[in-house]
Amino acid sequence: MDTFHSKLHYYLVTHPTITTFEWKPNHTWGASPLFLTTTLFTYLSLTFTLRHVTIPTITPIILRLISALHNLILLTLSLTMAVGCSLATISQMPTHRWIFCFPNPTPPRGPVFFWAHVFYFSKLIEFIDTLLIILSGSSRRLSFLHVYHHSVVVVMCYFWLSTSQSLLPVALVTNASIHVLMYAYYLLCALGWRPWWKVLVTNCQIVQFVFSFLVSGLMLYYHFTGSGCSGFGGWCFNAVFNASLLALFVNFHFKNYAKKNKEKGF
C-alpha cells in the first residue's frame, strides 16, 4: 500500500514535469489572450455553423461508441485531476489558510498550478460534448446554458492561472469530482443504461455553486483583514460567472424536474 501511495504521489505531485511547472504569459501553451480568443471564436463559430447546416449522419451505434469513449476519457481525466490536485494541495500548502487564500503575490508555479493547467485544457476537450449533441440531432440539449457554460468556463480557467487566483484548489477539486459523477452518468447512458440519478448530477452542481459562495466568504475575510489574497480580480469574474450559472441551473432544474413532478402529482 505504501508503494502504491508513493508511486501515485510521484506521478501526480513530485514528477519533475509537475514540480517545475510554471505559467508564463505568451510562453506556456495556451497562456496568451490570442489563444483564448481564437479558441472561443472557433468554438462558437463551428457550433453556430454546424447547428445550421446539414452534416452527414452517423449511425446510432457508432455515435454511441464515440460518445462512450469520449465520456470514459473525461471521467478518467476528471478523477485524475481531483486526486492529483488534492495531493498537490496537501504537498504544496504551507498552512491550511493557503487553500483559501494565496498570499499576495503568489507566482503560478508548482503542482497545484500544473493541475489547473490540465483542467484548463480539459475544458477544450469538453467542446466535443457540443459536437456529439449536434451529431445526435438533439436540438433541445443544445441549450444556451450548455454553450454559455462551455465557453465562459474556459475564460475562468485562464484567469485562474493568469492571476494566481485564490480558492483555485477548492474550485478545481470540487468541480472535477462532480464531473466524475456527471461523466459516469453519460458513459452509462452511451452504453445503453440510463441511471436514475440524473437529477443528482444537477443537484450536485447547484450545491457546488452555493458552496463556492460560502468558501468565498472565508477568502474575503482573509483578503480584507490581512495583506490581501492573490488573484482577487480573477475571483470577481469567477463569482459573477458562478452566480449566473447558479441562476441558469436552478431554472434548468425547475423546468426539467419540478414541473415534471408537479404534473405527476408529487
N, C-alpha and C positions, 0 to 999 in steps of 0.2 A: 504493500500500500504506500509506503514511504517512497519507494522507487517510482511508482506511478505519479505521485504528487510532485516529486522533484522534476520528473520529465515534463509534466504538464506545466509546471511553473517556468521551466526553461523555455519551452516553445511558445508560451503565452506572455511571458514577462521579461525574462533575462536574456533572451536571444539577442545577439548584437544588433540585428536589424531593428529590434523593438526598442532596446535601451538607448540607441543612438539616434532615434528618430527625432527630427525637428522640422516644424512647419516653417518654411522660408518663403515669403511672398515672391511670386513670379519665378520661383525656382523649384519648389516641391510640386509634384504632379497635381494639378488641379488648383494650385494656390494663386490664381490670378482672376481679377474681375472679368477679363476677356473669356477665360474658360467657363466661368459661371454663367455669364450672359449668353454665350454661344450654345451651351448645353441646354439652357432653359428655352431659348428661341427654337432650337431644333426640336425639342420635345413637344412644345406647344404647336409648332407648325406641322409636324408629322401627325400629331393627334388630330388636329383640325382637318388636314388633308385626307388622311385615311378614313376619317369618320364620314366624309362626304364623297368618296369615290368608290367605285366598285372594285373590289380586290378578289383575287382567286380564292375560292373556298377550300377549306381543309377538312378532310373527313373527320367526324367527331372522335374517332378512335385515336388518330394521330394528334389531334388537338389536346385530347386528354393526356396523352403520353408526354407531350411537350409541357403542358401545364403541371403535370406531376413532377417532372424533372426540375422545372423552374422553382416550384414550391419546396421541393426537397433541398435544393441548393440554398434558398433563402432561410429555410428552417435551420439547416446546419450552420450557416453563417451567423444567424441571429444568436443561436446557442453559444457559438464560439465567442462572439463579441461580448455577450453577457458575462460569461465566465472569465474571459480574458481581461475585460475592464475591471471586474470585481477584484481579481487577483492583483492587477496592476495598481489599483487604488490602494489596496492594503499595503502593497510594497512601497509605493511612492509617497504616500501621505506622511508628513511629519507629525501631525496631530489630527484628531477627529474633526476639528474645525475646518481643515483643508478640504474635506469632502464638500462642504457647503460654500466655502469662501476661499478662493485662491488669493494669496497675498498680492497686493498691487505694487509693482507689476510682476506677472508670472510669465516667463517665456514658454511658448507652446512646444515643449520638447519632453521626451520621455515616454514610457509605456502607455500612460493614460491617453496622451495625445496621439499616439500611434493608433490606438483603437478608435479614437474619434475620427481619424483619417480613413480607416477601414469602413467605419459607419457612414461617413460622407459618400464614399464610392458605392456602398451597398444600396444607397438611395437611387443611384443611377441604374443599378441592376433592376430595381423595383419598377423602373419605367416599363419593363417588359409586361408588367401586370396590365397596363393600358392596351398594349398590342394584343394580348390574349383576349381581352374583353371585346375589342373591335373584331377580331377574327371569329369570336363566338357569335357575333351578331346580336349581343345583348345590349341594346342601347340604353336600357333602364339602369344598368350597372355603371355605365359611363356617365356618372353624375358630376355636377360642379364640385361637390365635396371631394370626389376621387382625384380630379385633375388639379384642383387647388392644393390639396394636401401633398400630392406628389411633387408639385412644382416648388412650393414655398419651403417645404422641409429641406430641400437641397440648400436653399439660401440660409436657413437656420444653421445647418451643419457647417457651412462656410464661415459663418460668424462665430460659431463655437471655437473654431481653430484660429481664425484671424484675430480674434480679440482675447484669446485665452479665457473663455467665459467660465465664470464660477458656476457651480452646480452641474457642470458637464458630466462628471461621473454618475451622478444620480439620474440625470435625464437619459443617458446612454443605456445604463443597466436596466432601468425600468422599461424603456421603450423596446429594447432588444428582447427582453423577457416576454413582453406582451406579444411581440412578433413571433416568438416561438409558438405560442398558443394559436395565433392567427394563421400562420403558415402550416401548422399541423392540421388545422381545420380544412384549409384549402387543399392540402395534399390528400386528405381522406376523401374530400368531395371529388377530386380529379380521379381517384381510384374507384369511385362508384359508391362510396358510403358517405351519406350526409349526416354528420353527428348532430345531436340535439342541442349542443352548446354554442350555437352561433351567437345567440344573444349574449352569452358570457363574454365573447370577444369584444363586442361593443361596450358592454358594461365595464370591462377592464380598461378600455381606452378612455372612457369618461372618468373613471376613478383615477387614472393616471394624470389627467389634466387637473383634477381637483387637488391631488397630492402635490403636483408641481407648484401650485399656488401656496400650499401650506409650507413647503420647504423654502419657497422663495421668501416667505416672511422671516425665516431664520437668517437667510442670506442678507436681507435688507437690514436686519438688526445689526449683524456684524459689520455691514458696509457703513452704516451711519454712526455707529458707536466706536468704530476703530479707524484704521488708516485707509479703509476702503477695500472693496473686493475687485479683483481683476475682471475685465470684460463686462462692466455694468451696461454699456451701450448695447452690447450683444444680448444681454439679458432682457433689456427693454423690448427689443424686437421679438425675442422669444416669448415674452409674456403676452404681447399683443396677439401673436400668432396662436398661442395656446388658447387664449380667450376666444378667438374666432373659431378655432376648431372645436372647442367645447360647445359653443352655441350650435354649430353645424351638426355635431354628433348627437346632441340632445334632440335636435329637430329630426335627425335621421331615426333615432331610437323611437321617438313618438310616432312617426309616420309608419314605421315598419313593425313595431311591436305593440305599442299601446293601443293603436287603432284596431289592430287585429284581435287583441284580447277583448276589446270592448265589443267588437262585432260578434265574438264568440260568447259574450255574456259573462266574461271573467271579471 
